Amino acid sequence: MEKKNIMVFIKRNKKVIILTMVVFALALSIAQISKLRAGAKDIYEKLQVLTDIIGIVNENYVEDVDWETTMEGAYRGLLEELDPHSTYIPAKRFETVQEEFEGEFQGIGIEYDIIDGYVTVISPIIGTPADQVGLQSGDKFLKIDNESAYKISRNETKKRLRGKKGTKVVVNILRAGVKDPFDVTIIRDDIPLYSVSGYFMINDETGYILLNRFAEKTHKEFINAMESLKQEGMQSVILDLRHNSGGYMQQSIKILDEFVEDGDTLVYTEGRIRSAKETHIATKGGRYEDIPVVVLINRGSASASEIVSGALQDLDRGLIVGETSFGKGLVQRQWAMRDGSAVRVTIARYFTPSGRLIQRSYDNGTSKYYEELYMLPDSVFNDSLDAHLNTRPKFSTQNGRTVYGGGGITPDIIVKRNYDLSKSTITIYSENVRMFFKYAQQYSKQHPEYHTDPDAFIYQTHFDDNFILSLYDFISEEVDNIKLDELLRDKDYLEMQIKSEITKIWWDNNAYYEARLLYDNQFDKALESIKEAQNFLAVH
């Protein structure tokens, strides 16, 4: 009887027993490996406490415990107590995270959204299977592999459209102007995820590059964009790093090295372990050492973006315009776990060439760290900006200019983004932002005379006030509390919004992002500042 009771107990508590054994084994391992280090005994005791808690919860909690979810919470909690950027990545998310940085996945190649319950093509990615079979902007997917796609979630869409290279998916499409739905068979292939969202010439001399992240192939993409613009006569460049949250440090260093002279420090790191202490020095043969550069940043610019902007500023190599950056200056190293998950642990801090610590303080906890991001004086631009800057530690650039530390990169020219929009326009965004895309679909069909070339459409075509009346009538059918007089006040902004949607329908991402610069006061200031950036080269 006693033996039977033991077997029942083991069967009922199999998971927690295994988990406890793993934790105990880990405790022994740490004690063995770390026995000469201070604190090893404390770690061992804390792991014993964790084992006790697991046993108590398993035996006494009011419901059966999902130990996979519970332990994931424990892993996250442990890392969150260290700093805001050490993190645990569950196995189910790890593949997606890797895709983002490796720069490709396998699927059909569309930018899409769920509109009116249907997967709707915003645009096919050029050169992908979706482009090759002729998918068009506005196509709606009624079925995927003969199963209804109505009211499908984004996660389910991803599962059904992505798959191994060479496999096929059959999509039933409803297309405007075509009477009956029809099937299209698409053979999946490698789909690139680009770091360079767009690049083009602003005028005869100035190029523009929008860089959205630093991934595995970012440097290569950047060089391709720069070389293409040089062939068009580029003599100076605006590098837009707004909302670029970073990525691989090495990619940012390689891009910096193209602009900076041999021997200059680009960035250095300091940490507790020897391998975390590194100084990165510019090498010979930078391809763009004679090209003036202006960099756009904002509160969404972080990590690798701050390495680039901070070094160019400290070395008087480029002019920085916009808003103070995020302030993420912690270096993470990633370890793969045996269950397919991963952990990223902070091992060092970034410093700019002048010695500025990029990392913003997180002493008040992670919640405050993020809450305070858009409440700092150099974000809201109130009357206390000068007083606030006076409290920041001051550093000197290579040529003796004053720059500010204390977290993030404060621009040389601080410009707040102008979003002085009416309540009606904000309501459209908050309730149904894809109304602009839907209206652009209709407007582009009604006005084929505008379909000439991108530059003529973007810069020379101007919509009259009837455009706003038409937009008002269209949007009012689905969004309440919209006022015509408020939309009229926002005419320039709304024209930019519709133009950018139409350019993506008619042309490509380059035209789309160029149209979006029409209502961008930060970009306007960057363009005005090219001459000042040229002066830096004269000093060098």
Secondary structure as a PSIPRED ss2 file (coil, helix, strand):
# PSIPRED VFORMAT (PSIPRED V4.0)

   1 M C   1.000  0.000  0.000
   2 E H   0.000  1.000  0.000
   3 K H   0.000  1.000  0.000
   4 K H   0.000  1.000  0.000
   5 N H   0.000  1.000  0.000
   6 I H   0.000  1.000  0.000
   7 M H   0.000  1.000  0.000
   8 V H   0.000  1.000  0.000
   9 F H   0.000  1.000  0.000
  10 I H   0.000  1.000  0.000
  11 K H   0.000  1.000  0.000
  12 R H   0.000  1.000  0.000
  13 N C   1.000  0.000  0.000
  14 K H   0.000  1.000  0.000
  15 K H   0.000  1.000  0.000
  16 V H   0.000  1.000  0.000
  17 I H   0.000  1.000  0.000
  18 I H   0.000  1.000  0.000
  19 L H   0.000  1.000  0.000
  20 T H   0.000  1.000  0.000
  21 M H   0.000  1.000  0.000
  22 V H   0.000  1.000  0.000
  23 V H   0.000  1.000  0.000
  24 F H   0.000  1.000  0.000
  25 A H   0.000  1.000  0.000
  26 L H   0.000  1.000  0.000
  27 A H   0.000  1.000  0.000
  28 L H   0.000  1.000  0.000
  29 S H   0.000  1.000  0.000
  30 I H   0.000  1.000  0.000
  31 A H   0.000  1.000  0.000
  32 Q H   0.000  1.000  0.000
  33 I H   0.000  1.000  0.000
  34 S C   1.000  0.000  0.000
  35 K C   1.000  0.000  0.000
  36 L C   1.000  0.000  0.000
  37 R C   1.000  0.000  0.000
  38 A C   1.000  0.000  0.000
  39 G C   1.000  0.000  0.000
  40 A H   0.000  1.000  0.000
  41 K H   0.000  1.000  0.000
  42 D H   0.000  1.000  0.000
  43 I H   0.000  1.000  0.000
  44 Y H   0.000  1.000  0.000
  45 E H   0.000  1.000  0.000
  46 K H   0.000  1.000  0.000
  47 L H   0.000  1.000  0.000
  48 Q H   0.000  1.000  0.000
  49 V H   0.000  1.000  0.000
  50 L H   0.000  1.000  0.000
  51 T H   0.000  1.000  0.000
  52 D H   0.000  1.000  0.000
  53 I H   0.000  1.000  0.000
  54 I H   0.000  1.000  0.000
  55 G H   0.000  1.000  0.000
  56 I H   0.000  1.000  0.000
  57 V H   0.000  1.000  0.000
  58 N H   0.000  1.000  0.000
  59 E H   0.000  1.000  0.000
  60 N H   0.000  1.000  0.000
  61 Y C   1.000  0.000  0.000
  62 V C   1.000  0.000  0.000
  63 E C   1.000  0.000  0.000
  64 D C   1.000  0.000  0.000
  65 V C   1.000  0.000  0.000
  66 D C   1.000  0.000  0.000
  67 W H   0.000  1.000  0.000
  68 E H   0.000  1.000  0.000
  69 T H   0.000  1.000  0.000
  70 T H   0.000  1.000  0.000
  71 M H   0.000  1.000  0.000
  72 E H   0.000  1.000  0.000
  73 G H   0.000  1.000  0.000
  74 A H   0.000  1.000  0.000
  75 Y H   0.000  1.000  0.000
  76 R H   0.000  1.000  0.000
  77 G H   0.000  1.000  0.000
  78 L H   0.000  1.000  0.000
  79 L H   0.000  1.000  0.000
  80 E H   0.000  1.000  0.000
  81 E C   1.000  0.000  0.000
  82 L C   1.000  0.000  0.000
  83 D C   1.000  0.000  0.000
  84 P C   1.000  0.000  0.000
  85 H C   1.000  0.000  0.000
  86 S C   1.000  0.000  0.000
  87 T E   0.000  0.000  1.000
  88 Y E   0.000  0.000  1.000
  89 I E   0.000  0.000  1.000
  90 P C   1.000  0.000  0.000
  91 A H   0.000  1.000  0.000
  92 K H   0.000  1.000  0.000
  93 R H   0.000  1.000  0.000
  94 F H   0.000  1.000  0.000
  95 E H   0.000  1.000  0.000
  96 T H   0.000  1.000  0.000
  97 V H   0.000  1.000  0.000
  98 Q H   0.000  1.000  0.000
  99 E H   0.000  1.000  0.000
 100 E H   0.000  1.000  0.000
 101 F H   0.000  1.000  0.000
 102 E H   0.000  1.000  0.000
 103 G C   1.000  0.000  0.000
 104 E E   0.000  0.000  1.000
 105 F E   0.000  0.000  1.000
 106 Q E   0.000  0.000  1.000
 107 G E   0.000  0.000  1.000
 108 I C   1.000  0.000  0.000
 109 G C   1.000  0.000  0.000
 110 I E   0.000  0.000  1.000
 111 E E   0.000  0.000  1.000
 112 Y E   0.000  0.000  1.000
 113 D E   0.000  0.000  1.000
 114 I E   0.000  0.000  1.000
 115 I E   0.000  0.000  1.000
 116 D C   1.000  0.000  0.000
 117 G C   1.000  0.000  0.000
 118 Y E   0.000  0.000  1.000
 119 V E   0.000  0.000  1.000
 120 T E   0.000  0.000  1.000
 121 V E   0.000  0.000  1.000
 122 I E   0.000  0.000  1.000
 123 S E   0.000  0.000  1.000
 124 P E   0.000  0.000  1.000
 125 I C   1.000  0.000  0.000
 126 I C   1.000  0.000  0.000
 127 G C   1.000  0.000  0.000
 128 T C   1.000  0.000  0.000
 129 P H   0.000  1.000  0.000
 130 A H   0.000  1.000  0.000
 131 D H   0.000  1.000  0.000
 132 Q H   0.000  1.000  0.000
 133 V C   1.000  0.000  0.000
 134 G C   1.000  0.000  0.000
 135 L C   1.000  0.000  0.000
 136 Q C   1.000  0.000  0.000
 137 S C   1.000  0.000  0.000
 138 G C   1.000  0.000  0.000
 139 D C   1.000  0.000  0.000
 140 K E   0.000  0.000  1.000
 141 F E   0.000  0.000  1.000
 142 L E   0.000  0.000  1.000
 143 K E   0.000  0.000  1.000
 144 I E   0.000  0.000  1.000
 145 D C   1.000  0.000  0.000
 146 N C   1.000  0.000  0.000
 147 E E   0.000  0.000  1.000
 148 S E   0.000  0.000  1.000
 149 A C   1.000  0.000  0.000
 150 Y C   1.000  0.000  0.000
 151 K C   1.000  0.000  0.000
 152 I C   1.000  0.000  0.000
 153 S C   1.000  0.000  0.000
 154 R H   0.000  1.000  0.000
 155 N H   0.000  1.000  0.000
 156 E H   0.000  1.000  0.000
 157 T H   0.000  1.000  0.000
 158 K H   0.000  1.000  0.000
 159 K H   0.000  1.000  0.000
 160 R H   0.000  1.000  0.000
 161 L H   0.000  1.000  0.000
 162 R C   1.000  0.000  0.000
 163 G C   1.000  0.000  0.000
 164 K C   1.000  0.000  0.000
 165 K C   1.000  0.000  0.000
 166 G C   1.000  0.000  0.000
 167 T C   1.000  0.000  0.000
 168 K E   0.000  0.000  1.000
 169 V E   0.000  0.000  1.000
 170 V E   0.000  0.000  1.000
 171 V E   0.000  0.000  1.000
 172 N E   0.000  0.000  1.000
 173 I E   0.000  0.000  1.000
 174 L E   0.000  0.000  1.000
 175 R C   1.000  0.000  0.000
 176 A C   1.000  0.000  0.000
 177 G C   1.000  0.000  0.000
 178 V C   1.000  0.000  0.000
 179 K C   1.000  0.000  0.000
 180 D C   1.000  0.000  0.000
 181 P C   1.000  0.000  0.000
 182 F E   0.000  0.000  1.000
 183 D E   0.000  0.000  1.000
 184 V E   0.000  0.000  1.000
 185 T E   0.000  0.000  1.000
 186 I E   0.000  0.000  1.000
 187 I E   0.000  0.000  1.000
 188 R C   1.000  0.000  0.000
 189 D E   0.000  0.000  1.000
 190 D E   0.000  0.000  1.000
 191 I E   0.000  0.000  1.000
 192 P E   0.000  0.000  1.000
 193 L C   1.000  0.000  0.000
 194 Y C   1.000  0.000  0.000
 195 S C   1.000  0.000  0.000
 196 V E   0.000  0.000  1.000
 197 S E   0.000  0.000  1.000
 198 G E   0.000  0.000  1.000
 199 Y E   0.000  0.000  1.000
 200 F E   0.000  0.000  1.000
 201 M E   0.000  0.000  1.000
 202 I C   1.000  0.000  0.000
 203 N C   1.000  0.000  0.000
 204 D C   1.000  0.000  0.000
 205 E C   1.000  0.000  0.000
 206 T E   0.000  0.000  1.000
 207 G E   0.000  0.000  1.000
 208 Y E   0.000  0.000  1.000
 209 I E   0.000  0.000  1.000
 210 L E   0.000  0.000  1.000
 211 L E   0.000  0.000  1.000
 212 N C   1.000  0.000  0.000
 213 R C   1.000  0.000  0.000
 214 F E   0.000  0.000  1.000
 215 A C   1.000  0.000  0.000
 216 E C   1.000  0.000  0.000
 217 K C   1.000  0.000  0.000
 218 T H   0.000  1.000  0.000
 219 H H   0.000  1.000  0.000
 220 K H   0.000  1.000  0.000
 221 E H   0.000  1.000  0.000
 222 F H   0.000  1.000  0.000
 223 I H   0.000  1.000  0.000
 224 N H   0.000  1.000  0.000
 225 A H   0.000  1.000  0.000
 226 M H   0.000  1.000  0.000
 227 E H   0.000  1.000  0.000
 228 S H   0.000  1.000  0.000
 229 L H   0.000  1.000  0.000
 230 K H   0.000  1.000  0.000
 231 Q H   0.000  1.000  0.000
 232 E C   1.000  0.000  0.000
 233 G C   1.000  0.000  0.000
 234 M C   1.000  0.000  0.000
 235 Q C   1.000  0.000  0.000
 236 S E   0.000  0.000  1.000
 237 V E   0.000  0.000  1.000
 238 I E   0.000  0.000  1.000
 239 L E   0.000  0.000  1.000
 240 D E   0.000  0.000  1.000
 241 L C   1.000  0.000  0.000
 242 R C   1.000  0.000  0.000
 243 H C   1.000  0.000  0.000
 244 N C   1.000  0.000  0.000
 245 S C   1.000  0.000  0.000
 246 G C   1.000  0.000  0.000
 247 G E   0.000  0.000  1.000
 248 Y C   1.000  0.000  0.000
 249 M H   0.000  1.000  0.000
 250 Q H   0.000  1.000  0.000
 251 Q H   0.000  1.000  0.000
 252 S H   0.000  1.000  0.000
 253 I H   0.000  1.000  0.000
 254 K H   0.000  1.000  0.000
 255 I H   0.000  1.000  0.000
 256 L H   0.000  1.000  0.000
 257 D H   0.000  1.000  0.000
 258 E C   1.000  0.000  0.000
 259 F C   1.000  0.000  0.000
 260 V C   1.000  0.000  0.000
 261 E C   1.000  0.000  0.000
 262 D C   1.000  0.000  0.000
 263 G C   1.000  0.000  0.000
 264 D C   1.000  0.000  0.000
 265 T E   0.000  0.000  1.000
 266 L E   0.000  0.000  1.000
 267 V E   0.000  0.000  1.000
 268 Y E   0.000  0.000  1.000
 269 T E   0.000  0.000  1.000
 270 E E   0.000  0.000  1.000
 271 G C   1.000  0.000  0.000
 272 R C   1.000  0.000  0.000
 273 I C   1.000  0.000  0.000
 274 R H   0.000  1.000  0.000
 275 S H   0.000  1.000  0.000
 276 A H   0.000  1.000  0.000
 277 K C   1.000  0.000  0.000
 278 E E   0.000  0.000  1.000
 279 T E   0.000  0.000  1.000
 280 H E   0.000  0.000  1.000
 281 I E   0.000  0.000  1.000
 282 A C   1.000  0.000  0.000
 283 T C   1.000  0.000  0.000
 284 K C   1.000  0.000  0.000
 285 G C   1.000  0.000  0.000
 286 G C   1.000  0.000  0.000
 287 R C   1.000  0.000  0.000
 288 Y C   1.000  0.000  0.000
 289 E C   1.000  0.000  0.000
 290 D C   1.000  0.000  0.000
 291 I C   1.000  0.000  0.000
 292 P C   1.000  0.000  0.000
 293 V E   0.000  0.000  1.000
 294 V E   0.000  0.000  1.000
 295 V E   0.000  0.000  1.000
 296 L E   0.000  0.000  1.000
 297 I E   0.000  0.000  1.000
 298 N C   1.000  0.000  0.000
 299 R C   1.000  0.000  0.000
 300 G C   1.000  0.000  0.000
 301 S C   1.000  0.000  0.000
 302 A C   1.000  0.000  0.000
 303 S C   1.000  0.000  0.000
 304 A H   0.000  1.000  0.000
 305 S H   0.000  1.000  0.000
 306 E H   0.000  1.000  0.000
 307 I H   0.000  1.000  0.000
 308 V H   0.000  1.000  0.000
 309 S H   0.000  1.000  0.000
 310 G H   0.000  1.000  0.000
 311 A H   0.000  1.000  0.000
 312 L H   0.000  1.000  0.000
 313 Q H   0.000  1.000  0.000
 314 D H   0.000  1.000  0.000
 315 L C   1.000  0.000  0.000
 316 D C   1.000  0.000  0.000
 317 R C   1.000  0.000  0.000
 318 G E   0.000  0.000  1.000
 319 L E   0.000  0.000  1.000
 320 I E   0.000  0.000  1.000
 321 V E   0.000  0.000  1.000
 322 G E   0.000  0.000  1.000
 323 E C   1.000  0.000  0.000
 324 T C   1.000  0.000  0.000
 325 S C   1.000  0.000  0.000
 326 F C   1.000  0.000  0.000
 327 G C   1.000  0.000  0.000
 328 K C   1.000  0.000  0.000
 329 G C   1.000  0.000  0.000
 330 L E   0.000  0.000  1.000
 331 V E   0.000  0.000  1.000
 332 Q E   0.000  0.000  1.000
 333 R E   0.000  0.000  1.000
 334 Q E   0.000  0.000  1.000
 335 W E   0.000  0.000  1.000
 336 A E   0.000  0.000  1.000
 337 M C   1.000  0.000  0.000
 338 R C   1.000  0.000  0.000
 339 D C   1.000  0.000  0.000
 340 G C   1.000  0.000  0.000
 341 S C   1.000  0.000  0.000
 342 A E   0.000  0.000  1.000
 343 V E   0.000  0.000  1.000
 344 R E   0.000  0.000  1.000
 345 V E   0.000  0.000  1.000
 346 T E   0.000  0.000  1.000
 347 I E   0.000  0.000  1.000
 348 A E   0.000  0.000  1.000
 349 R E   0.000  0.000  1.000
 350 Y E   0.000  0.000  1.000
 351 F E   0.000  0.000  1.000
 352 T C   1.000  0.000  0.000
 353 P C   1.000  0.000  0.000
 354 S C   1.000  0.000  0.000
 355 G C   1.000  0.000  0.000
 356 R C   1.000  0.000  0.000
 357 L E   0.000  0.000  1.000
 358 I C   1.000  0.000  0.000
 359 Q C   1.000  0.000  0.000
 360 R C   1.000  0.000  0.000
 361 S C   1.000  0.000  0.000
 362 Y C   1.000  0.000  0.000
 363 D C   1.000  0.000  0.000
 364 N C   1.000  0.000  0.000
 365 G C   1.000  0.000  0.000
 366 T H   0.000  1.000  0.000
 367 S H   0.000  1.000  0.000
 368 K H   0.000  1.000  0.000
 369 Y H   0.000  1.000  0.000
 370 Y H   0.000  1.000  0.000
 371 E H   0.000  1.000  0.000
 372 E H   0.000  1.000  0.000
 373 L H   0.000  1.000  0.000
 374 Y H   0.000  1.000  0.000
 375 M C   1.000  0.000  0.000
 376 L C   1.000  0.000  0.000
 377 P H   0.000  1.000  0.000
 378 D H   0.000  1.000  0.000
 379 S H   0.000  1.000  0.000
 380 V H   0.000  1.000  0.000
 381 F C   1.000  0.000  0.000
 382 N C   1.000  0.000  0.000
 383 D C   1.000  0.000  0.000
 384 S C   1.000  0.000  0.000
 385 L H   0.000  1.000  0.000
 386 D H   0.000  1.000  0.000
 387 A H   0.000  1.000  0.000
 388 H H   0.000  1.000  0.000
 389 L H   0.000  1.000  0.000
 390 N H   0.000  1.000  0.000
 391 T H   0.000  1.000  0.000
 392 R C   1.000  0.000  0.000
 393 P C   1.000  0.000  0.000
 394 K E   0.000  0.000  1.000
 395 F E   0.000  0.000  1.000
 396 S E   0.000  0.000  1.000
 397 T C   1.000  0.000  0.000
 398 Q C   1.000  0.000  0.000
 399 N C   1.000  0.000  0.000
 400 G C   1.000  0.000  0.000
 401 R C   1.000  0.000  0.000
 402 T E   0.000  0.000  1.000
 403 V E   0.000  0.000  1.000
 404 Y E   0.000  0.000  1.000
 405 G C   1.000  0.000  0.000
 406 G C   1.000  0.000  0.000
 407 G C   1.000  0.000  0.000
 408 G C   1.000  0.000  0.000
 409 I C   1.000  0.000  0.000
 410 T C   1.000  0.000  0.000
 411 P C   1.000  0.000  0.000
 412 D C   1.000  0.000  0.000
 413 I E   0.000  0.000  1.000
 414 I E   0.000  0.000  1.000
 415 V C   1.000  0.000  0.000
 416 K C   1.000  0.000  0.000
 417 R C   1.000  0.000  0.000
 418 N C   1.000  0.000  0.000
 419 Y C   1.000  0.000  0.000
 420 D C   1.000  0.000  0.000
 421 L C   1.000  0.000  0.000
 422 S C   1.000  0.000  0.000
 423 K H   0.000  1.000  0.000
 424 S H   0.000  1.000  0.000
 425 T H   0.000  1.000  0.000
 426 I H   0.000  1.000  0.000
 427 T H   0.000  1.000  0.000
 428 I H   0.000  1.000  0.000
 429 Y H   0.000  1.000  0.000
 430 S H   0.000  1.000  0.000
 431 E H   0.000  1.000  0.000
 432 N H   0.000  1.000  0.000
 433 V C   1.000  0.000  0.000
 434 R C   1.000  0.000  0.000
 435 M H   0.000  1.000  0.000
 436 F H   0.000  1.000  0.000
 437 F H   0.000  1.000  0.000
 438 K H   0.000  1.000  0.000
 439 Y H   0.000  1.000  0.000
 440 A H   0.000  1.000  0.000
 441 Q H   0.000  1.000  0.000
 442 Q H   0.000  1.000  0.000
 443 Y H   0.000  1.000  0.000
 444 S H   0.000  1.000  0.000
 445 K H   0.000  1.000  0.000
 446 Q H   0.000  1.000  0.000
 447 H C   1.000  0.000  0.000
 448 P H   0.000  1.000  0.000
 449 E H   0.000  1.000  0.000
 450 Y H   0.000  1.000  0.000
 451 H C   1.000  0.000  0.000
 452 T C   1.000  0.000  0.000
 453 D C   1.000  0.000  0.000
 454 P H   0.000  1.000  0.000
 455 D H   0.000  1.000  0.000
 456 A H   0.000  1.000  0.000
 457 F H   0.000  1.000  0.000
 458 I H   0.000  1.000  0.000
 459 Y H   0.000  1.000  0.000
 460 Q H   0.000  1.000  0.000
 461 T C   1.000  0.000  0.000
 462 H C   1.000  0.000  0.000
 463 F C   1.000  0.000  0.000
 464 D C   1.000  0.000  0.000
 465 D H   0.000  1.000  0.000
 466 N H   0.000  1.000  0.000
 467 F H   0.000  1.000  0.000
 468 I H   0.000  1.000  0.000
 469 L H   0.000  1.000  0.000
 470 S H   0.000  1.000  0.000
 471 L H   0.000  1.000  0.000
 472 Y H   0.000  1.000  0.000
 473 D H   0.000  1.000  0.000
 474 F H   0.000  1.000  0.000
 475 I H   0.000  1.000  0.000
 476 S H   0.000  1.000  0.000
 477 E C   1.000  0.000  0.000
 478 E C   1.000  0.000  0.000
 479 V C   1.000  0.000  0.000
 480 D C   1.000  0.000  0.000
 481 N C   1.000  0.000  0.000
 482 I C   1.000  0.000  0.000
 483 K C   1.000  0.000  0.000
 484 L H   0.000  1.000  0.000
 485 D H   0.000  1.000  0.000
 486 E H   0.000  1.000  0.000
 487 L H   0.000  1.000  0.000
 488 L H   0.000  1.000  0.000
 489 R H   0.000  1.000  0.000
 490 D C   1.000  0.000  0.000
 491 K H   0.000  1.000  0.000
 492 D H   0.000  1.000  0.000
 493 Y H   0.000  1.000  0.000
 494 L H   0.000  1.000  0.000
 495 E H   0.000  1.000  0.000
 496 M H   0.000  1.000  0.000
 497 Q H   0.000  1.000  0.000
 498 I H   0.000  1.000  0.000
 499 K H   0.000  1.000  0.000
 500 S H   0.000  1.000  0.000
 501 E H   0.000  1.000  0.000
 502 I H   0.000  1.000  0.000
 503 T H   0.000  1.000  0.000
 504 K H   0.000  1.000  0.000
 505 I H   0.000  1.000  0.000
 506 W H   0.000  1.000  0.000
 507 W C   1.000  0.000  0.000
 508 D C   1.000  0.000  0.000
 509 N H   0.000  1.000  0.000
 510 N H   0.000  1.000  0.000
 511 A H   0.000  1.000  0.000
 512 Y H   0.000  1.000  0.000
 513 Y H   0.000  1.000  0.000
 514 E H   0.000  1.000  0.000
 515 A H   0.000  1.000  0.000
 516 R H   0.000  1.000  0.000
 517 L H   0.000  1.000  0.000
 518 L H   0.000  1.000  0.000
 519 Y H   0.000  1.000  0.000
 520 D C   1.000  0.000  0.000
 521 N H   0.000  1.000  0.000
 522 Q H   0.000  1.000  0.000
 523 F H   0.000  1.000  0.000
 524 D H   0.000  1.000  0.000
 525 K H   0.000  1.000  0.000
 526 A H   0.000  1.000  0.000
 527 L H   0.000  1.000  0.000
 528 E H   0.000  1.000  0.000
 529 S C   1.000  0.000  0.000
 530 I H   0.000  1.000  0.000
 531 K H   0.000  1.000  0.000
 532 E H   0.000  1.000  0.000
 533 A H   0.000  1.000  0.000
 534 Q H   0.000  1.000  0.000
 535 N H   0.000  1.000  0.000
 536 F H   0.000  1.000  0.000
 537 L H   0.000  1.000  0.000
 538 A H   0.000  1.000  0.000
 539 V H   0.000  1.000  0.000
 540 H C   1.000  0.000  0.000
